[in-house]
Amino acid sequence: MLLAVRNGRLLNLEECASMKVVPESQWNVRLGECTRRGIIQGLGALGATLASPLARRTARAFSQESPEPPLHAKLRINLELRLGTIDPFLYGHFLEHLGRCVYEGIYDEGSSLSDSEGNRKDVLAAARRLGVTQLRWPGGNFASGYHWQDGVGARDSRPARFNLAWFQRESNRFGTDEFIATCRKLGAEPYLCVNMGSGTLDEAAGWVEYCNHEGGTRLSDLRRQGGHAKPYGVRLWGLGNEIFGDWQIGRKDVGEYTKAAVEFAKVMKWVDPSIKLVACGSGESDWDKPVLEALVSHVDFISEHYYAEIDELKEYYEIMGSVAGMEALIRNAGRTAEAVSAAARKSPPVAVALDEWNIVYNLADGHKRGGIHKDEFSYNLRDALWVATALNTLQRCCQTVRIANLAQLVNALAPIYTTASGLLLRTIYFPLELYANRSGKVALDVRVESPTFETRHFGPHAYLDASATYHEAERRVTLAVVNRHRDADVVGTLRLDGAQARGTRAYIIAGAGPDAQNTFANPAAVSTRQLNFEVRGSQLDYRFPKHSISWLEFELET
């Protein structure tokens, strides 16, 4: 996997939280001008009293009451300033043959918790709650050495291989047919990444034929013989994964990749002209620009990856600020894609596919570490705040990024963790669930005036990070606000321009502290809670609890 904390190797960092109000010219989200005054007023105190000190701290996190003096901020939404439509494919996920992501994760033959086809029923149920719109497979690094014909036909006859990407045995019992079946059970669009490391042109074209051709050819008939008479109709195909990296099987330089990718794209589209192709990007213009210049007439997306690595960032506020690196990556890649597309008169322009993104801890090799498979992270509330901020970023950048995939879905770097007897929902599960299921289709401009914190590598940032959406059919506005302050609540004065509104509900993701984790002993240490309220008027003062995610919904008056 590519680690994309982008300003070089980070050193030990000191906290530097400056308590100043941002001038208007430096507002955190300044993507348009607001011209009208707003609405919304009044929210009563919401509180709870529980027995233990820990429970009381947790309750206060969900309450509008606190004994501590808050900071103050202003937020304003303008319904007439729309940033663009949010593609449902922003809420995608990723499966790779890494650790226990596939085997003992989404697929666990012989388990009493699995269905007749080997899928874990409890994992499927949890994944459905996440609203997975599209699912990328088989990698990732694994894709650069994966030969798809190893994973079709009778499962007992498939060859076992050594997984060179992650140094573990690969049984090939989970292959194309099993992946497509999993996607169908989730209601997710399949997104396949072809092998451009050790793979061939014929292999890539043959995979499209196997999946999408009606019948009457050797490979389409092979699918039919396996009991799948109808074509799978796979529309999303990636032209390799991170093939520029030394860690990749069959690494290629930019000239080698572009020459090969043009030929791969050509024959794949000759088999099925309707497919959408994703070029392999690196996040650097000296790679992305020549790749797009060669492939602009063949591809619809360019792939970028971003991981914020906690063990490098170290300090709380530096971690919180690192989402800015992801936003810079998206916007830089988008500018390159738009410029190349304009020169080629391609409309619509090539879009960005951020098809791997997440916050991660130390990445070791592919073997077990201390008796635990690699990359099974016990995410905490701070990590959930990071994920929510990243989701805000994706929504604000919706004109540029049209595909996104959290890496990954189960066990490895994942929101879902399994054991032989059940599963646990990690903290990052809850913002993913909330945004995918409750966001509107239109991204709205949000202007934020807030106290700031400083970072060494990512500049100053407002404590409050926000995004807003609008659901046209339901006339519903959503406002997502992450209070990244570790120690203080922030009272925000909310104004909505251009309509009258009434509040109906709020959702809060919070916990006793930034380090709070979900465990089997306490699976709801961090969770989502709904607070119903009724508000009418022109202004609302809302208290955003420290280290929390707040989701406010308002229905517009007719």
Secondary structure, DSSP 8 states (H G I E B T S, - for coil): ------SS-------B----B--GGG-S--SS---S-B------------SSHHHHHHHHHTSS--SS--EEEEEEEEEEEEEEE--GGGGEEE--SSTTSTBTTTB-TT-TTB-TTSBBHHHHHHHHHTT--EEEES-SGGGGG--GGGGSS-GGGS--EEETTTTEEE---S-HHHHHHHHHHHT-EEEEE---SS--HHHHHHHHHHHH--SSSHHHHHHHHTT--S-----EEES-SSTTSTTSTT---HHHHHHHHHHHHHHHHHH-TT-EEEEE--S-HHHHHHHHHHHTTT-SEEEEEEEEEHHHH-SHHHHHHTHHHHHHHHHHHHHHHHHHHHHTT-SS--EEEEEEEEEE-----SS-BTTB-TT----BHHHHHHHHHHHHHHHHTTTTEEEEEES-SBSTT-SEEE-SS-EEE-TTHHHHHHHHHH--SEEEEEEEE-BEEB-TTT--EESEEEEEEEETTTTEEEEEEEE--SS--EEEEEEEESS-EEEEEEEEEE-SSTT-B--SSSTTSSEEEEEEEEEEES-EEEEE-TTEEEEEEEEE--
